[in-house]
Structure formats: structure tokens, C-alpha cells
């Protein structure tokens, strides 16, 4: 059902009423309606300004303002759809979780949160703007994890096949940085639409072969998920990248351009931006245990953290037993019954906040409470060791690689489905992709 436009009419009426009092000031306006939400012209202008500033700082050429505006509007549409989904399921990132994330970022940069704030403000962004931008990024990551993870199944056969491949390769693999351009075609396209898309793809390919800048061309021409980043996907090996990429990269070298290749989404052109070899001989493993408390509508972020603050004090004073507390209170079903024990693992298999905390601990040290995407934790580092890549490690690595590949594929499927089911209207003659 088409959403009611009363919100837009009211907004425009209000804007018009202010025009008499502020005749010399440029008026904001609604540029896109997305379900019951809107995107303002000022939001588009701000993102355009940011993209241009980032491109200038990186020495990156940009396409025409019209092509860049198209990509910015598309990015804002997809962001708004995901935030609307987060609102519908009651996903909100509180200040306490946000503060914990900022602390983690500061630790990664080896500076204090106060120094980080000074750095942000020196770059021209207010601290409040930075916090809200970060809150939005966390929300997008969480809603993607919640909605996409449940769509993924990894079979034992898939893991076994990949473990065999890893063993055959002796853990020596190659990671590729991929440039990707997608020339989109509609679902159930006509022969005329297919031919037009094919011609456009070949035109783009010819431009690249003649030396055109790949990133600029992707921003101007691509409908792919990384278009606004110049089409660049970060380093991946063939086991974690989308299947189409993996199938095309056999024997590929740096700067090779492959395509156009047809899929259900359209015509793809990929370029090998870089390739690097990986050698793994020994891995650092840790044995640790943790207690997880998950915030809920009944248990607030503050109360969850306060519980763990109390546990830490009791443990450090010798007034409580870690394993007993974990069995009674931890909400991690995989470890609670074992007294919170996680066994031996490479820290990188854990979510970033957990891995970072583990890596900073000394033997037997118990961490302060910290927030990850799963909830609030305390963790104790029990032992460290170096070991060869064992069968167990291979199995865990295989599962991780397959999961990441499927996550990338299912994320795009979920975004496409959400967009196709949404009501989107663009009040902008330059934008013709909605």
C-alpha cells in the first residue's frame, strides 16, 4: 500500500511558511520519501561534501556531480531502510554501549578518549556529530548481523571440503583486493534492456582498458554495493569472497580486468587491484573463560554492566569463584555449563571487542566489563601458547571463511529484498534508479 504523503505536505508547507521570514536563506526540501521516512536535500549535500573532501584528501578523481549524486542518494536510501528496520525491532544503541565502543577505538589507536576527541574536533567535526555517526554505524552493523546471520547455514560437508583444500595448500593462500563494477539489469528484463545493459558494460570495459581510473569509473557507473567506495572490496581470499568473484579469479594476476560476466543481477566487471600471499606456520592461541550478560527490555545496559562490576570486585577480593558465577549467571549457552571456559582458540576468531580485550590481558588477569555485539562480558586470560595449525584450527578457519562468504552474499540479497519491498519516491530529476 502506498504510504500517506501528509508528512511531506506538512513539511513543505512549513518550509514555505518560513520562506517569507528568511527570504535570503536557502530552503531545505524533501528529496526522497522512503516508506514513512524522508531524506532531506541537506543530507544529500552534506554527504556529497564529505565524499568530495575525502576524495580530495586521497587524491582520488570523481565522476560528474550528477553521477556522484546518484550514488549518494542510493547510499542514503539503503542506510535509511536499514535504520527503519532497526527501529521496527526495537534496536537502539545506548550511550553506555557507545562510550564503550569509543574507548575500544581509542585503545586501537593507542590514544586516550580525550585525545581522540581533540583529534576529531581538529578535523572539523563536532564531538556530538561524531558520536551520532558512530551510533548509526554500530546500528547498521547490528541490524545486518541480526537479519543476515539467521539466513546462513554452513554444512559439515562444506567445512570438510574446505579443510581438505586448506590442508592441500599447506595453509598458503592468496588474498585479493578486488575492484567491482555492476551494470544492473531489472528482474525479468526484456531483450532490449539486456542489450542496452550489455552495451553499457562493454563501453565501461573499453574505458578501463584504455586507462580510465577504476575508482572514478565505478563511482560513476556501478550499481554494486561498494560503488561509493570506488568499487573496492577489501582483501579476501577465494573462500570468503562472493562465489562469482571466486569463480573468475583462477590464475588472475595484479591489474587483470575480467568481464563483463552476466549474473542474475546484471553484468559484472572485476579488476584485481592487488594480491598478496599468506603464510601461516604457527599460531598464537589463548585459553580463556568469560561471563556474558545480555541487556534486554527487562535488564538495562547500566544494570548489566553493574552486575559485572560487582562480579569483578568479588573475584579480585577472593569472595567468589569464576566458574560458579559463570554457571549461575552467564548467558553464553556454549560455555556457561563449563564454568565459562572457551577452550583454546586464536583470539581473531572472536568479535573485535572480545579479541582486543583478550590481547591486552596478562596471564590470570580479569578484565573490566566491556561491551561487544553479543552483550556485556568479563573475561579471564588463563594460558597462552604457540602451536602448529591443527585440525581443529583448520575446521574453525574453514567455518569462518564459508560463513563470511555467505554473509556477503546474503547481505546483498537481504538489501535487495528490502529495497524491492519498500515504497521509494525520489523528487529529483537527476535520480532515475528508484
PyMOL commands that set and color helices and strands:
alter all, ss='L'
color gray80, all
select helices_A, chain A and resi 6-19+41-58+65-88+95-108+113-122+127-149+156-169+191-209+214-221+227-229+243-248+301-316+322-329+336-338+347-349+352-360+391-421
alter helices_A, ss='H'
color red, helices_A
select strands_A, chain A and resi 30-34+37-40+173-184+232-237+257-262+266-278+282-293+341-345+370-372+375-388+424-426
alter strands_A, ss='S'
color yellow, strands_A
deselect
rebuild
show_as cartoon
